Amino acid sequence: MGKKTSTHLGVMCRNSSLERCNHSSVFERGLKAIPLSVDLWIHYLNYCKAAYADNEDHLRTQFEKAISACGMEFRHVIWI
């Protein structure tokens, strides 16, 4: 993740306190602001794989959103 993006996400979490930080919400706001950031999508998808390991439908939907946002030329990077 780029330094600027990771710093921004860290500040958003700190401002909402780490105990209450909704990581999904933080990622979603970041992806809404920078939808073409493959690096941010990769970090978000890695978070989803850990947080939603038992929810295959949710994971599939998130991967499809990443492809839709970044374009098919990035599918080989995102499907890692």
mmCIF file of the N, C-alpha and C atoms, coordinates in Angstrom:
data_MODEL
# 
_entry.id   MODEL 
# 
loop_
_atom_site.group_PDB 
_atom_site.id 
_atom_site.type_symbol 
_atom_site.label_atom_id 
_atom_site.label_alt_id 
_atom_site.label_comp_id 
_atom_site.label_asym_id 
_atom_site.label_entity_id 
_atom_site.label_seq_id 
_atom_site.pdbx_PDB_ins_code 
_atom_site.Cartn_x 
_atom_site.Cartn_y 
_atom_site.Cartn_z 
_atom_site.occupancy 
_atom_site.B_iso_or_equiv 
_atom_site.pdbx_formal_charge 
_atom_site.auth_seq_id 
_atom_site.auth_comp_id 
_atom_site.auth_asym_id 
_atom_site.auth_atom_id 
_atom_site.pdbx_PDB_model_num 
ATOM 1   N N  . MET A 1 1  ? 0.847   -1.161  0.000   1.00 0.00 ? 1  MET A N  1 
ATOM 2   C CA . MET A 1 1  ? 0.000   0.000   0.000   1.00 0.00 ? 1  MET A CA 1 
ATOM 3   C C  . MET A 1 1  ? 0.888   1.217   0.000   1.00 0.00 ? 1  MET A C  1 
ATOM 4   N N  . GLY A 1 2  ? 0.507   2.220   -0.724  1.00 0.00 ? 2  GLY A N  1 
ATOM 5   C CA . GLY A 1 2  ? 1.287   3.442   -0.762  1.00 0.00 ? 2  GLY A CA 1 
ATOM 6   C C  . GLY A 1 2  ? 1.337   4.098   0.600   1.00 0.00 ? 2  GLY A C  1 
ATOM 7   N N  . LYS A 1 3  ? 2.417   4.811   0.844   1.00 0.00 ? 3  LYS A N  1 
ATOM 8   C CA . LYS A 1 3  ? 2.610   5.451   2.150   1.00 0.00 ? 3  LYS A CA 1 
ATOM 9   C C  . LYS A 1 3  ? 1.466   6.406   2.475   1.00 0.00 ? 3  LYS A C  1 
ATOM 10  N N  . LYS A 1 4  ? 1.052   7.197   1.494   1.00 0.00 ? 4  LYS A N  1 
ATOM 11  C CA . LYS A 1 4  ? -0.015  8.160   1.720   1.00 0.00 ? 4  LYS A CA 1 
ATOM 12  C C  . LYS A 1 4  ? -1.334  7.459   2.068   1.00 0.00 ? 4  LYS A C  1 
ATOM 13  N N  . THR A 1 5  ? -1.654  6.395   1.326   1.00 0.00 ? 5  THR A N  1 
ATOM 14  C CA . THR A 1 5  ? -2.892  5.659   1.565   1.00 0.00 ? 5  THR A CA 1 
ATOM 15  C C  . THR A 1 5  ? -2.876  4.974   2.921   1.00 0.00 ? 5  THR A C  1 
ATOM 16  N N  . SER A 1 6  ? -1.777  4.286   3.257   1.00 0.00 ? 6  SER A N  1 
ATOM 17  C CA . SER A 1 6  ? -1.724  3.588   4.534   1.00 0.00 ? 6  SER A CA 1 
ATOM 18  C C  . SER A 1 6  ? -1.752  4.571   5.691   1.00 0.00 ? 6  SER A C  1 
ATOM 19  N N  . THR A 1 7  ? -1.121  5.731   5.535   1.00 0.00 ? 7  THR A N  1 
ATOM 20  C CA . THR A 1 7  ? -1.161  6.754   6.580   1.00 0.00 ? 7  THR A CA 1 
ATOM 21  C C  . THR A 1 7  ? -2.586  7.253   6.764   1.00 0.00 ? 7  THR A C  1 
ATOM 22  N N  . HIS A 1 8  ? -3.279  7.498   5.652   1.00 0.00 ? 8  HIS A N  1 
ATOM 23  C CA . HIS A 1 8  ? -4.659  7.977   5.721   1.00 0.00 ? 8  HIS A CA 1 
ATOM 24  C C  . HIS A 1 8  ? -5.560  6.960   6.421   1.00 0.00 ? 8  HIS A C  1 
ATOM 25  N N  . LEU A 1 9  ? -5.416  5.686   6.073   1.00 0.00 ? 9  LEU A N  1 
ATOM 26  C CA . LEU A 1 9  ? -6.235  4.655   6.715   1.00 0.00 ? 9  LEU A CA 1 
ATOM 27  C C  . LEU A 1 9  ? -5.901  4.552   8.203   1.00 0.00 ? 9  LEU A C  1 
ATOM 28  N N  . GLY A 1 10 ? -4.628  4.672   8.552   1.00 0.00 ? 10 GLY A N  1 
ATOM 29  C CA . GLY A 1 10 ? -4.240  4.640   9.957   1.00 0.00 ? 10 GLY A CA 1 
ATOM 30  C C  . GLY A 1 10 ? -4.840  5.786   10.743  1.00 0.00 ? 10 GLY A C  1 
ATOM 31  N N  . VAL A 1 11 ? -4.843  6.974   10.164  1.00 0.00 ? 11 VAL A N  1 
ATOM 32  C CA . VAL A 1 11 ? -5.431  8.146   10.823  1.00 0.00 ? 11 VAL A CA 1 
ATOM 33  C C  . VAL A 1 11 ? -6.923  7.947   10.996  1.00 0.00 ? 11 VAL A C  1 
ATOM 34  N N  . MET A 1 12 ? -7.589  7.403   9.979   1.00 0.00 ? 12 MET A N  1 
ATOM 35  C CA . MET A 1 12 ? -9.030  7.173   10.094  1.00 0.00 ? 12 MET A CA 1 
ATOM 36  C C  . MET A 1 12 ? -9.329  6.214   11.239  1.00 0.00 ? 12 MET A C  1 
ATOM 37  N N  . CYS A 1 13 ? -8.526  5.174   11.407  1.00 0.00 ? 13 CYS A N  1 
ATOM 38  C CA . CYS A 1 13 ? -8.739  4.223   12.496  1.00 0.00 ? 13 CYS A CA 1 
ATOM 39  C C  . CYS A 1 13 ? -8.462  4.874   13.843  1.00 0.00 ? 13 CYS A C  1 
ATOM 40  N N  . ARG A 1 14 ? -7.388  5.626   13.936  1.00 0.00 ? 14 ARG A N  1 
ATOM 41  C CA . ARG A 1 14 ? -7.059  6.277   15.213  1.00 0.00 ? 14 ARG A CA 1 
ATOM 42  C C  . ARG A 1 14 ? -8.141  7.263   15.608  1.00 0.00 ? 14 ARG A C  1 
ATOM 43  N N  . ASN A 1 15 ? -8.680  7.979   14.639  1.00 0.00 ? 15 ASN A N  1 
ATOM 44  C CA . ASN A 1 15 ? -9.712  8.962   14.943  1.00 0.00 ? 15 ASN A CA 1 
ATOM 45  C C  . ASN A 1 15 ? -11.004 8.315   15.422  1.00 0.00 ? 15 ASN A C  1 
ATOM 46  N N  . SER A 1 16 ? -11.247 7.081   15.065  1.00 0.00 ? 16 SER A N  1 
ATOM 47  C CA . SER A 1 16 ? -12.458 6.412   15.523  1.00 0.00 ? 16 SER A CA 1 
ATOM 48  C C  . SER A 1 16 ? -12.149 5.440   16.660  1.00 0.00 ? 16 SER A C  1 
ATOM 49  N N  . SER A 1 17 ? -10.965 5.502   17.188  1.00 0.00 ? 17 SER A N  1 
ATOM 50  C CA . SER A 1 17 ? -10.426 4.671   18.267  1.00 0.00 ? 17 SER A CA 1 
ATOM 51  C C  . SER A 1 17 ? -10.265 3.226   17.819  1.00 0.00 ? 17 SER A C  1 
ATOM 52  N N  . LEU A 1 18 ? -9.141  2.652   18.162  1.00 0.00 ? 18 LEU A N  1 
ATOM 53  C CA . LEU A 1 18 ? -8.824  1.306   17.707  1.00 0.00 ? 18 LEU A CA 1 
ATOM 54  C C  . LEU A 1 18 ? -9.829  0.279   18.193  1.00 0.00 ? 18 LEU A C  1 
ATOM 55  N N  . GLU A 1 19 ? -10.402 0.496   19.365  1.00 0.00 ? 19 GLU A N  1 
ATOM 56  C CA . GLU A 1 19 ? -11.363 -0.474  19.890  1.00 0.00 ? 19 GLU A CA 1 
ATOM 57  C C  . GLU A 1 19 ? -12.623 -0.527  19.031  1.00 0.00 ? 19 GLU A C  1 
ATOM 58  N N  . ARG A 1 20 ? -12.995 0.608   18.461  1.00 0.00 ? 20 ARG A N  1 
ATOM 59  C CA . ARG A 1 20 ? -14.234 0.671   17.701  1.00 0.00 ? 20 ARG A CA 1 
ATOM 60  C C  . ARG A 1 20 ? -14.007 0.753   16.204  1.00 0.00 ? 20 ARG A C  1 
ATOM 61  N N  . CYS A 1 21 ? -12.774 0.684   15.766  1.00 0.00 ? 21 CYS A N  1 
ATOM 62  C CA . CYS A 1 21 ? -12.467 0.847   14.345  1.00 0.00 ? 21 CYS A CA 1 
ATOM 63  C C  . CYS A 1 21 ? -13.101 -0.280  13.539  1.00 0.00 ? 21 CYS A C  1 
ATOM 64  N N  . ASN A 1 22 ? -13.952 0.093   12.628  1.00 0.00 ? 22 ASN A N  1 
ATOM 65  C CA . ASN A 1 22 ? -14.571 -0.866  11.723  1.00 0.00 ? 22 ASN A CA 1 
ATOM 66  C C  . ASN A 1 22 ? -13.707 -0.911  10.466  1.00 0.00 ? 22 ASN A C  1 
ATOM 67  N N  . HIS A 1 23 ? -12.840 -1.891  10.393  1.00 0.00 ? 23 HIS A N  1 
ATOM 68  C CA . HIS A 1 23 ? -11.890 -1.962  9.299   1.00 0.00 ? 23 HIS A CA 1 
ATOM 69  C C  . HIS A 1 23 ? -12.575 -2.017  7.938   1.00 0.00 ? 23 HIS A C  1 
ATOM 70  N N  . SER A 1 24 ? -13.672 -2.728  7.837   1.00 0.00 ? 24 SER A N  1 
ATOM 71  C CA . SER A 1 24 ? -14.390 -2.796  6.562   1.00 0.00 ? 24 SER A CA 1 
ATOM 72  C C  . SER A 1 24 ? -14.824 -1.406  6.125   1.00 0.00 ? 24 SER A C  1 
ATOM 73  N N  . SER A 1 25 ? -15.347 -0.650  7.051   1.00 0.00 ? 25 SER A N  1 
ATOM 74  C CA . SER A 1 25 ? -15.808 0.702   6.749   1.00 0.00 ? 25 SER A CA 1 
ATOM 75  C C  . SER A 1 25 ? -14.653 1.598   6.312   1.00 0.00 ? 25 SER A C  1 
ATOM 76  N N  . VAL A 1 26 ? -13.516 1.468   6.979   1.00 0.00 ? 26 VAL A N  1 
ATOM 77  C CA . VAL A 1 26 ? -12.342 2.268   6.625   1.00 0.00 ? 26 VAL A CA 1 
ATOM 78  C C  . VAL A 1 26 ? -11.871 1.905   5.221   1.00 0.00 ? 26 VAL A C  1 
ATOM 79  N N  . PHE A 1 27 ? -11.784 0.616   4.939   1.00 0.00 ? 27 PHE A N  1 
ATOM 80  C CA . PHE A 1 27 ? -11.379 0.191   3.600   1.00 0.00 ? 27 PHE A CA 1 
ATOM 81  C C  . PHE A 1 27 ? -12.375 0.665   2.546   1.00 0.00 ? 27 PHE A C  1 
ATOM 82  N N  . GLU A 1 28 ? -13.662 0.533   2.832   1.00 0.00 ? 28 GLU A N  1 
ATOM 83  C CA . GLU A 1 28 ? -14.677 0.940   1.866   1.00 0.00 ? 28 GLU A CA 1 
ATOM 84  C C  . GLU A 1 28 ? -14.584 2.422   1.550   1.00 0.00 ? 28 GLU A C  1 
ATOM 85  N N  . ARG A 1 29 ? -14.329 3.252   2.569   1.00 0.00 ? 29 ARG A N  1 
ATOM 86  C CA . ARG A 1 29 ? -14.164 4.686   2.312   1.00 0.00 ? 29 ARG A CA 1 
ATOM 87  C C  . ARG A 1 29 ? -12.917 4.946   1.480   1.00 0.00 ? 29 ARG A C  1 
ATOM 88  N N  . GLY A 1 30 ? -11.847 4.221   1.775   1.00 0.00 ? 30 GLY A N  1 
ATOM 89  C CA . GLY A 1 30 ? -10.618 4.375   1.000   1.00 0.00 ? 30 GLY A CA 1 
ATOM 90  C C  . GLY A 1 30 ? -10.813 3.955   -0.446  1.00 0.00 ? 30 GLY A C  1 
ATOM 91  N N  . LEU A 1 31 ? -11.505 2.842   -0.651  1.00 0.00 ? 31 LEU A N  1 
ATOM 92  C CA . LEU A 1 31 ? -11.737 2.350   -2.011  1.00 0.00 ? 31 LEU A CA 1 
ATOM 93  C C  . LEU A 1 31 ? -12.700 3.243   -2.778  1.00 0.00 ? 31 LEU A C  1 
ATOM 94  N N  . LYS A 1 32 ? -13.599 3.883   -2.068  1.00 0.00 ? 32 LYS A N  1 
ATOM 95  C CA . LYS A 1 32 ? -14.498 4.831   -2.727  1.00 0.00 ? 32 LYS A CA 1 
ATOM 96  C C  . LYS A 1 32 ? -13.715 6.056   -3.191  1.00 0.00 ? 32 LYS A C  1 
ATOM 97  N N  . ALA A 1 33 ? -12.747 6.476   -2.383  1.00 0.00 ? 33 ALA A N  1 
ATOM 98  C CA . ALA A 1 33 ? -11.936 7.646   -2.727  1.00 0.00 ? 33 ALA A CA 1 
ATOM 99  C C  . ALA A 1 33 ? -10.903 7.333   -3.806  1.00 0.00 ? 33 ALA A C  1 
ATOM 100 N N  . ILE A 1 34 ? -10.360 6.106   -3.779  1.00 0.00 ? 34 ILE A N  1 
ATOM 101 C CA . ILE A 1 34 ? -9.296  5.719   -4.722  1.00 0.00 ? 34 ILE A CA 1 
ATOM 102 C C  . ILE A 1 34 ? -9.657  4.358   -5.334  1.00 0.00 ? 34 ILE A C  1 
ATOM 103 N N  . PRO A 1 35 ? -10.687 4.309   -6.158  1.00 0.00 ? 35 PRO A N  1 
ATOM 104 C CA . PRO A 1 35 ? -11.166 3.010   -6.656  1.00 0.00 ? 35 PRO A CA 1 
ATOM 105 C C  . PRO A 1 35 ? -10.196 2.270   -7.578  1.00 0.00 ? 35 PRO A C  1 
ATOM 106 N N  . LEU A 1 36 ? -9.245  2.958   -8.167  1.00 0.00 ? 36 LEU A N  1 
ATOM 107 C CA . LEU A 1 36 ? -8.309  2.305   -9.093  1.00 0.00 ? 36 LEU A CA 1 
ATOM 108 C C  . LEU A 1 36 ? -7.023  1.842   -8.422  1.00 0.00 ? 36 LEU A C  1 
ATOM 109 N N  . SER A 1 37 ? -6.943  1.957   -7.104  1.00 0.00 ? 37 SER A N  1 
ATOM 110 C CA . SER A 1 37 ? -5.736  1.558   -6.387  1.00 0.00 ? 37 SER A CA 1 
ATOM 111 C C  . SER A 1 37 ? -5.690  0.039   -6.226  1.00 0.00 ? 37 SER A C  1 
ATOM 112 N N  . VAL A 1 38 ? -4.927  -0.607  -7.097  1.00 0.00 ? 38 VAL A N  1 
ATOM 113 C CA . VAL A 1 38 ? -4.790  -2.063  -7.026  1.00 0.00 ? 38 VAL A CA 1 
ATOM 114 C C  . VAL A 1 38 ? -4.169  -2.452  -5.694  1.00 0.00 ? 38 VAL A C  1 
ATOM 115 N N  . ASP A 1 39 ? -3.212  -1.678  -5.233  1.00 0.00 ? 39 ASP A N  1 
ATOM 116 C CA . ASP A 1 39 ? -2.553  -1.963  -3.961  1.00 0.00 ? 39 ASP A CA 1 
ATOM 117 C C  . ASP A 1 39 ? -3.562  -1.945  -2.809  1.00 0.00 ? 39 ASP A C  1 
ATOM 118 N N  . LEU A 1 40 ? -4.421  -0.954  -2.787  1.00 0.00 ? 40 LEU A N  1 
ATOM 119 C CA . LEU A 1 40 ? -5.438  -0.871  -1.738  1.00 0.00 ? 40 LEU A CA 1 
ATOM 120 C C  . LEU A 1 40 ? -6.419  -2.037  -1.847  1.00 0.00 ? 40 LEU A C  1 
ATOM 121 N N  . TRP A 1 41 ? -6.816  -2.393  -3.069  1.00 0.00 ? 41 TRP A N  1 
ATOM 122 C CA . TRP A 1 41 ? -7.705  -3.540  -3.255  1.00 0.00 ? 41 TRP A CA 1 
ATOM 123 C C  . TRP A 1 41 ? -7.062  -4.814  -2.727  1.00 0.00 ? 41 TRP A C  1 
ATOM 124 N N  . ILE A 1 42 ? -5.767  -4.994  -3.005  1.00 0.00 ? 42 ILE A N  1 
ATOM 125 C CA . ILE A 1 42 ? -5.079  -6.200  -2.532  1.00 0.00 ? 42 ILE A CA 1 
ATOM 126 C C  . ILE A 1 42 ? -5.096  -6.255  -1.008  1.00 0.00 ? 42 ILE A C  1 
ATOM 127 N N  . HIS A 1 43 ? -4.829  -5.135  -0.346  1.00 0.00 ? 43 HIS A N  1 
ATOM 128 C CA . HIS A 1 43 ? -4.853  -5.113  1.117   1.00 0.00 ? 43 HIS A CA 1 
ATOM 129 C C  . HIS A 1 43 ? -6.269  -5.380  1.646   1.00 0.00 ? 43 HIS A C  1 
ATOM 130 N N  . TYR A 1 44 ? -7.253  -4.788  0.989   1.00 0.00 ? 44 TYR A N  1 
ATOM 131 C CA . TYR A 1 44 ? -8.636  -5.008  1.408   1.00 0.00 ? 44 TYR A CA 1 
ATOM 132 C C  . TYR A 1 44 ? -9.031  -6.477  1.229   1.00 0.00 ? 44 TYR A C  1 
ATOM 133 N N  . LEU A 1 45 ? -8.656  -7.069  0.098   1.00 0.00 ? 45 LEU A N  1 
ATOM 134 C CA . LEU A 1 45 ? -8.993  -8.467  -0.145  1.00 0.00 ? 45 LEU A CA 1 
ATOM 135 C C  . LEU A 1 45 ? -8.285  -9.392  0.839   1.00 0.00 ? 45 LEU A C  1 
ATOM 136 N N  . ASN A 1 46 ? -7.056  -9.075  1.193   1.00 0.00 ? 46 ASN A N  1 
ATOM 137 C CA . ASN A 1 46 ? -6.353  -9.863  2.216   1.00 0.00 ? 46 ASN A CA 1 
ATOM 138 C C  . ASN A 1 46 ? -7.062  -9.750  3.559   1.00 0.00 ? 46 ASN A C  1 
ATOM 139 N N  . TYR A 1 47 ? -7.528  -8.544  3.892   1.00 0.00 ? 47 TYR A N  1 
ATOM 140 C CA . TYR A 1 47 ? -8.309  -8.362  5.119   1.00 0.00 ? 47 TYR A CA 1 
ATOM 141 C C  . TYR A 1 47 ? -9.584  -9.212  5.054   1.00 0.00 ? 47 TYR A C  1 
ATOM 142 N N  . CYS A 1 48 ? -10.278 -9.162  3.918   1.00 0.00 ? 48 CYS A N  1 
ATOM 143 C CA . CYS A 1 48 ? -11.521 -9.934  3.769   1.00 0.00 ? 48 CYS A CA 1 
ATOM 144 C C  . CYS A 1 48 ? -11.268 -11.431 3.908   1.00 0.00 ? 48 CYS A C  1 
ATOM 145 N N  . LYS A 1 49 ? -10.167 -11.912 3.323   1.00 0.00 ? 49 LYS A N  1 
ATOM 146 C CA . LYS A 1 49 ? -9.857  -13.345 3.426   1.00 0.00 ? 49 LYS A CA 1 
ATOM 147 C C  . LYS A 1 49 ? -9.665  -13.766 4.874   1.00 0.00 ? 49 LYS A C  1 
ATOM 148 N N  . ALA A 1 50 ? -9.101  -12.886 5.695   1.00 0.00 ? 50 ALA A N  1 
ATOM 149 C CA . ALA A 1 50 ? -8.898  -13.205 7.106   1.00 0.00 ? 50 ALA A CA 1 
ATOM 150 C C  . ALA A 1 50 ? -10.184 -13.033 7.908   1.00 0.00 ? 50 ALA A C  1 
ATOM 151 N N  . ALA A 1 51 ? -10.909 -11.961 7.639   1.00 0.00 ? 51 ALA A N  1 
ATOM 152 C CA . ALA A 1 51 ? -12.095 -11.636 8.434   1.00 0.00 ? 51 ALA A CA 1 
ATOM 153 C C  . ALA A 1 51 ? -13.324 -12.453 8.041   1.00 0.00 ? 51 ALA A C  1 
ATOM 154 N N  . TYR A 1 52 ? -13.409 -12.862 6.789   1.00 0.00 ? 52 TYR A N  1 
ATOM 155 C CA . TYR A 1 52 ? -14.593 -13.561 6.293   1.00 0.00 ? 52 TYR A CA 1 
ATOM 156 C C  . TYR A 1 52 ? -14.232 -14.916 5.690   1.00 0.00 ? 52 TYR A C  1 
ATOM 157 N N  . ALA A 1 53 ? -13.287 -15.588 6.287   1.00 0.00 ? 53 ALA A N  1 
ATOM 158 C CA . ALA A 1 53 ? -12.785 -16.857 5.756   1.00 0.00 ? 53 ALA A CA 1 
ATOM 159 C C  . ALA A 1 53 ? -13.899 -17.891 5.545   1.00 0.00 ? 53 ALA A C  1 
ATOM 160 N N  . ASP A 1 54 ? -14.932 -17.832 6.347   1.00 0.00 ? 54 ASP A N  1 
ATOM 161 C CA . ASP A 1 54 ? -16.009 -18.819 6.260   1.00 0.00 ? 54 ASP A CA 1 
ATOM 162 C C  . ASP A 1 54 ? -17.180 -18.370 5.385   1.00 0.00 ? 54 ASP A C  1 
ATOM 163 N N  . ASN A 1 55 ? -17.058 -17.213 4.755   1.00 0.00 ? 55 ASN A N  1 
ATOM 164 C CA . ASN A 1 55 ? -18.158 -16.680 3.949   1.00 0.00 ? 55 ASN A CA 1 
ATOM 165 C C  . ASN A 1 55 ? -17.716 -16.558 2.486   1.00 0.00 ? 55 ASN A C  1 
ATOM 166 N N  . GLU A 1 56 ? -17.780 -17.656 1.778   1.00 0.00 ? 56 GLU A N  1 
ATOM 167 C CA . GLU A 1 56 ? -17.306 -17.715 0.399   1.00 0.00 ? 56 GLU A CA 1 
ATOM 168 C C  . GLU A 1 56 ? -18.047 -16.749 -0.522  1.00 0.00 ? 56 GLU A C  1 
ATOM 169 N N  . ASP A 1 57 ? -19.342 -16.587 -0.316  1.00 0.00 ? 57 ASP A N  1 
ATOM 170 C CA . ASP A 1 57 ? -20.119 -15.677 -1.164  1.00 0.00 ? 57 ASP A CA 1 
ATOM 171 C C  . ASP A 1 57 ? -19.649 -14.238 -1.006  1.00 0.00 ? 57 ASP A C  1 
ATOM 172 N N  . HIS A 1 58 ? -19.390 -13.824 0.230   1.00 0.00 ? 58 HIS A N  1 
ATOM 173 C CA . HIS A 1 58 ? -18.910 -12.460 0.486   1.00 0.00 ? 58 HIS A CA 1 
ATOM 174 C C  . HIS A 1 58 ? -17.548 -12.255 -0.181  1.00 0.00 ? 58 HIS A C  1 
ATOM 175 N N  . LEU A 1 59 ? -16.665 -13.231 -0.024  1.00 0.00 ? 59 LEU A N  1 
ATOM 176 C CA . LEU A 1 59 ? -15.330 -13.122 -0.618  1.00 0.00 ? 59 LEU A CA 1 
ATOM 177 C C  . LEU A 1 59 ? -15.414 -13.026 -2.144  1.00 0.00 ? 59 LEU A C  1 
ATOM 178 N N  . ARG A 1 60 ? -16.227 -13.855 -2.734  1.00 0.00 ? 60 ARG A N  1 
ATOM 179 C CA . ARG A 1 60 ? -16.382 -13.826 -4.192  1.00 0.00 ? 60 ARG A CA 1 
ATOM 180 C C  . ARG A 1 60 ? -16.893 -12.456 -4.637  1.00 0.00 ? 60 ARG A C  1 
ATOM 181 N N  . THR A 1 61 ? -17.866 -11.922 -3.938  1.00 0.00 ? 61 THR A N  1 
ATOM 182 C CA . THR A 1 61 ? -18.418 -10.607 -4.273  1.00 0.00 ? 61 THR A CA 1 
ATOM 183 C C  . THR A 1 61 ? -17.347 -9.526  -4.199  1.00 0.00 ? 61 THR A C  1 
ATOM 184 N N  . GLN A 1 62 ? -16.498 -9.574  -3.166  1.00 0.00 ? 62 GLN A N  1 
ATOM 185 C CA . GLN A 1 62 ? -15.456 -8.561  -3.017  1.00 0.00 ? 62 GLN A CA 1 
ATOM 186 C C  . GLN A 1 62 ? -14.415 -8.669  -4.127  1.00 0.00 ? 62 GLN A C  1 
ATOM 187 N N  . PHE A 1 63 ? -14.040 -9.893  -4.500  1.00 0.00 ? 63 PHE A N  1 
ATOM 188 C CA . PHE A 1 63 ? -13.097 -10.073 -5.595  1.00 0.00 ? 63 PHE A CA 1 
ATOM 189 C C  . PHE A 1 63 ? -13.697 -9.566  -6.912  1.00 0.00 ? 63 PHE A C  1 
ATOM 190 N N  . GLU A 1 64 ? -14.982 -9.820  -7.127  1.00 0.00 ? 64 GLU A N  1 
ATOM 191 C CA . GLU A 1 64 ? -15.642 -9.340  -8.340  1.00 0.00 ? 64 GLU A CA 1 
ATOM 192 C C  . GLU A 1 64 ? -15.705 -7.816  -8.364  1.00 0.00 ? 64 GLU A C  1 
ATOM 193 N N  . LYS A 1 65 ? -15.933 -7.186  -7.211  1.00 0.00 ? 65 LYS A N  1 
ATOM 194 C CA . LYS A 1 65 ? -15.923 -5.724  -7.131  1.00 0.00 ? 65 LYS A CA 1 
ATOM 195 C C  . LYS A 1 65 ? -14.541 -5.176  -7.489  1.00 0.00 ? 65 LYS A C  1 
ATOM 196 N N  . ALA A 1 66 ? -13.500 -5.846  -7.017  1.00 0.00 ? 66 ALA A N  1 
ATOM 197 C CA . ALA A 1 66 ? -12.134 -5.399  -7.307  1.00 0.00 ? 66 ALA A CA 1 
ATOM 198 C C  . ALA A 1 66 ? -11.862 -5.449  -8.810  1.00 0.00 ? 66 ALA A C  1 
ATOM 199 N N  . ILE A 1 67 ? -12.263 -6.531  -9.451  1.00 0.00 ? 67 ILE A N  1 
ATOM 200 C CA . ILE A 1 67 ? -12.069 -6.663  -10.898 1.00 0.00 ? 67 ILE A CA 1 
ATOM 201 C C  . ILE A 1 67 ? -12.872 -5.586  -11.626 1.00 0.00 ? 67 ILE A C  1 
ATOM 202 N N  . SER A 1 68 ? -14.088 -5.367  -11.178 1.00 0.00 ? 68 SER A N  1 
ATOM 203 C CA . SER A 1 68 ? -14.938 -4.361  -11.808 1.00 0.00 ? 68 SER A CA 1 
ATOM 204 C C  . SER A 1 68 ? -14.330 -2.964  -11.669 1.00 0.00 ? 68 SER A C  1 
ATOM 205 N N  . ALA A 1 69 ? -13.790 -2.657  -10.505 1.00 0.00 ? 69 ALA A N  1 
ATOM 206 C CA . ALA A 1 69 ? -13.224 -1.328  -10.257 1.00 0.00 ? 69 ALA A CA 1 
ATOM 207 C C  . ALA A 1 69 ? -11.901 -1.122  -10.974 1.00 0.00 ? 69 ALA A C  1 
ATOM 208 N N  . CYS A 1 70 ? -11.045 -2.120  -10.971 1.00 0.00 ? 70 CYS A N  1 
ATOM 209 C CA . CYS A 1 70 ? -9.689  -1.977  -11.514 1.00 0.00 ? 70 CYS A CA 1 
ATOM 210 C C  . CYS A 1 70 ? -9.584  -2.337  -12.982 1.00 0.00 ? 70 CYS A C  1 
ATOM 211 N N  . GLY A 1 71 ? -10.512 -3.097  -13.475 1.00 0.00 ? 71 GLY A N  1 
ATOM 212 C CA . GLY A 1 71 ? -10.455 -3.509  -14.869 1.00 0.00 ? 71 GLY A CA 1 
ATOM 213 C C  . GLY A 1 71 ? -9.822  -4.880  -15.019 1.00 0.00 ? 71 GLY A C  1 
ATOM 214 N N  . MET A 1 72 ? -10.143 -5.513  -16.085 1.00 0.00 ? 72 MET A N  1 
ATOM 215 C CA . MET A 1 72 ? -9.680  -6.883  -16.327 1.00 0.00 ? 72 MET A CA 1 
ATOM 216 C C  . MET A 1 72 ? -8.164  -6.984  -16.501 1.00 0.00 ? 72 MET A C  1 
ATOM 217 N N  . GLU A 1 73 ? -7.515  -5.901  -16.887 1.00 0.00 ? 73 GLU A N  1 
ATOM 218 C CA . GLU A 1 73 ? -6.068  -5.973  -17.073 1.00 0.00 ? 73 GLU A CA 1 
ATOM 219 C C  . GLU A 1 73 ? -5.329  -6.212  -15.758 1.00 0.00 ? 73 GLU A C  1 
ATOM 220 N N  . PHE A 1 74 ? -5.982  -5.996  -14.627 1.00 0.00 ? 74 PHE A N  1 
ATOM 221 C CA . PHE A 1 74 ? -5.365  -6.205  -13.331 1.00 0.00 ? 74 PHE A CA 1 
ATOM 222 C C  . PHE A 1 74 ? -5.776  -7.522  -12.670 1.00 0.00 ? 74 PHE A C  1 
ATOM 223 N N  . ARG A 1 75 ? -6.588  -8.328  -13.349 1.00 0.00 ? 75 ARG A N  1 
ATOM 224 C CA . ARG A 1 75 ? -7.114  -9.548  -12.718 1.00 0.00 ? 75 ARG A CA 1 
ATOM 225 C C  . ARG A 1 75 ? -6.019  -10.506 -12.291 1.00 0.00 ? 75 ARG A C  1 
ATOM 226 N N  . HIS A 1 76 ? -4.924  -10.575 -13.022 1.00 0.00 ? 76 HIS A N  1 
ATOM 227 C CA . HIS A 1 76 ? -3.836  -11.498 -12.648 1.00 0.00 ? 76 HIS A CA 1 
ATOM 228 C C  . HIS A 1 76 ? -3.176  -11.069 -11.345 1.00 0.00 ? 76 HIS A C  1 
ATOM 229 N N  . VAL A 1 77 ? -3.212  -9.798  -11.015 1.00 0.00 ? 77 VAL A N  1 
ATOM 230 C CA . VAL A 1 77 ? -2.626  -9.285  -9.770  1.00 0.00 ? 77 VAL A CA 1 
ATOM 231 C C  . VAL A 1 77 ? -3.594  -9.501  -8.619  1.00 0.00 ? 77 VAL A C  1 
ATOM 232 N N  . ILE A 1 78 ? -4.856  -9.223  -8.832  1.00 0.00 ? 78 ILE A N  1 
ATOM 233 C CA . ILE A 1 78 ? -5.845  -9.275  -7.759  1.00 0.00 ? 78 ILE A CA 1 
ATOM 234 C C  . ILE A 1 78 ? -6.193  -10.702 -7.349  1.00 0.00 ? 78 ILE A C  1 
ATOM 235 N N  . TRP A 1 79 ? -6.192  -11.647 -8.257  1.00 0.00 ? 79 TRP A N  1 
ATOM 236 C CA . TRP A 1 79 ? -6.612  -13.002 -7.942  1.00 0.00 ? 79 TRP A CA 1 
ATOM 237 C C  . TRP A 1 79 ? -5.554  -13.808 -7.235  1.00 0.00 ? 79 TRP A C  1 
ATOM 238 N N  . ILE A 1 80 ? -4.537  -13.172 -6.745  1.00 0.00 ? 80 ILE A N  1 
ATOM 239 C CA . ILE A 1 80 ? -3.471  -13.863 -5.997  1.00 0.00 ? 80 ILE A CA 1 
ATOM 240 C C  . ILE A 1 80 ? -4.000  -14.299 -4.656  1.00 0.00 ? 80 ILE A C  1 
# 
